[in-house]
Amino acid sequence: MTSTTDWRLNDYLISTDRSNLDVALIHDYLSNSTYWATGRKIEVVQRSIDNSLCFGLYKTSSEGKRQQVGFARVVTDYATFAWLADVFILEEHRDQGLGKWLSDVIVGHPDLQGFRRWVLATKDAHGLYRRVGFRELHRPERWMERPDPNMQENPDYWHPIK
Ligand SMILES: CC(C)(COP(=O)(O)OP(=O)(O)OC[C@H]1O[C@@H](n2cnc3c(N)ncnc32)[C@H](O)[C@@H]1OP(=O)(O)O)[C@@H](O)C(=O)NCCC(=O)NCCS
């Protein structure tokens, strides 16, 4: 659970080494370009990275430079449960299979096997995740969520408990 791992596909690299992550880029994308993390503060992004298994996707050059072009993170106890969150590929790098590769790598990660449950939330990317075994909730009536009345993100999206 402490070791980091790399995967390569043509000029692209996926790494779980947090020290490679471009936190400014991740923050900029999440806070400005997503429907789920609008306005997320950089300290919150940093804390979420510090406490998740993060997958950075990078474009590499022949000189050995890398530029971050995608991201995902997994919140897990490494025993029973994993939550896949904050998945994105920058627009210029979409539609060439990188999202599929990233999700394959994540569900195949050796430290993330045999769990009772994986979960995620998505507005429209169900097809991407169905490929790697996600499906609609089996018994949705057993699930609850707790919108925090003090949460700062997407105030119109959440309806705080009165
Ligand atoms: C979703 C996203 C990560 C896909 O990345 P990508 O590299 O373009 O994906 P791929 O090229 O590997 O293809 C994705 C596959 O999933 C399918 N798919 C299903 N829903 C999709 C969606 N909402 N967006 C993109 N692809 C989707 C595509 O049709 C494609 O399958 P196909 O090759 O059989 O046609 C990327 O579009 C993205 O970052 N979107 C904005 C952020 C986002 O919505 N993230 C997911 C939040 S849950």
The ligand as a MOL file (V3000), in Angstrom:
LIG
                    3D

  0  0  0     0  0            999 V3000
M  V30 BEGIN CTAB
M  V30 COUNTS 48 50 0 0 0
M  V30 BEGIN ATOM
M  V30 1 C -15.2760 10.6540 -19.1510 0
M  V30 2 C -13.8530 10.8330 -19.6450 0
M  V30 3 C -12.8910 10.5770 -18.4900 0
M  V30 4 C -13.5840 9.7840 -20.7560 0
M  V30 5 O -12.2430 9.9130 -21.1810 0
M  V30 6 P -11.7640 9.5440 -22.6640 0
M  V30 7 O -10.2980 9.3510 -22.6550 0
M  V30 8 O -12.3030 10.5110 -23.6460 0
M  V30 9 O -12.5000 8.1340 -22.8510 0
M  V30 10 P -12.1640 6.9710 -23.8790 0
M  V30 11 O -11.5840 7.5140 -25.1620 0
M  V30 12 O -11.3770 5.9240 -23.1870 0
M  V30 13 O -13.6240 6.4210 -24.1960 0
M  V30 14 C -14.6120 6.3380 -23.2140 0
M  V30 15 C -15.6260 5.2840 -23.5590 0
M  V30 16 O -16.7130 5.4450 -22.6390 0
M  V30 17 C -17.8530 5.8440 -23.3430 0
M  V30 18 N -18.5540 6.8870 -22.5740 0
M  V30 19 C -19.7070 6.7020 -21.9320 0
M  V30 20 N -20.0860 7.8220 -21.3240 0
M  V30 21 C -19.1540 8.7460 -21.5800 0
M  V30 22 C -19.0060 10.1040 -21.2090 0
M  V30 23 N -19.8890 10.7450 -20.4810 0
M  V30 24 N -17.9230 10.7640 -21.6430 0
M  V30 25 C -17.0070 10.1350 -22.3930 0
M  V30 26 N -17.0900 8.8380 -22.7760 0
M  V30 27 C -18.1650 8.1420 -22.3620 0
M  V30 28 C -17.3840 6.3510 -24.7050 0
M  V30 29 O -18.3900 6.2090 -25.6640 0
M  V30 30 C -16.1920 5.4270 -24.9500 0
M  V30 31 O -16.5960 4.1370 -25.3490 0
M  V30 32 P -16.4130 3.6410 -26.8820 0
M  V30 33 O -14.9560 3.7100 -27.1670 0
M  V30 34 O -16.9450 2.2420 -26.8450 0
M  V30 35 O -17.2090 4.5910 -27.6990 0
M  V30 36 C -13.6060 12.2260 -20.2810 0
M  V30 37 O -14.5660 12.4140 -21.3080 0
M  V30 38 C -13.7210 13.3600 -19.2780 0
M  V30 39 O -12.7600 13.6830 -18.6120 0
M  V30 40 N -14.9070 13.9940 -19.2050 0
M  V30 41 C -15.1150 15.1420 -18.3380 0
M  V30 42 C -15.0500 14.7790 -16.8770 0
M  V30 43 C -15.9880 13.6580 -16.5430 0
M  V30 44 O -17.1600 13.6530 -16.9290 0
M  V30 45 N -15.4550 12.6860 -15.7880 0
M  V30 46 C -16.2020 11.5140 -15.3560 0
M  V30 47 C -16.9250 11.8420 -14.1080 0
M  V30 48 S -17.6940 10.3890 -13.4460 0
M  V30 END ATOM
M  V30 BEGIN BOND
M  V30 1 1 1 2
M  V30 2 1 2 3
M  V30 3 1 2 4
M  V30 4 1 2 36
M  V30 5 1 4 5
M  V30 6 1 5 6
M  V30 7 2 6 7
M  V30 8 1 6 8
M  V30 9 1 6 9
M  V30 10 1 9 10
M  V30 11 2 10 11
M  V30 12 1 10 12
M  V30 13 1 10 13
M  V30 14 1 13 14
M  V30 15 1 14 15
M  V30 16 1 15 16
M  V30 17 1 15 30
M  V30 18 1 16 17
M  V30 19 1 17 18
M  V30 20 1 17 28
M  V30 21 1 18 19
M  V30 22 1 18 27
M  V30 23 2 19 20
M  V30 24 1 20 21
M  V30 25 1 21 22
M  V30 26 2 21 27
M  V30 27 1 22 23
M  V30 28 2 22 24
M  V30 29 1 24 25
M  V30 30 2 25 26
M  V30 31 1 26 27
M  V30 32 1 28 29
M  V30 33 1 28 30
M  V30 34 1 30 31
M  V30 35 1 31 32
M  V30 36 2 32 33
M  V30 37 1 32 34
M  V30 38 1 32 35
M  V30 39 1 36 37
M  V30 40 1 36 38
M  V30 41 2 38 39
M  V30 42 1 38 40
M  V30 43 1 40 41
M  V30 44 1 41 42
M  V30 45 1 42 43
M  V30 46 2 43 44
M  V30 47 1 43 45
M  V30 48 1 45 46
M  V30 49 1 46 47
M  V30 50 1 47 48
M  V30 END BOND
M  V30 END CTAB
M  END
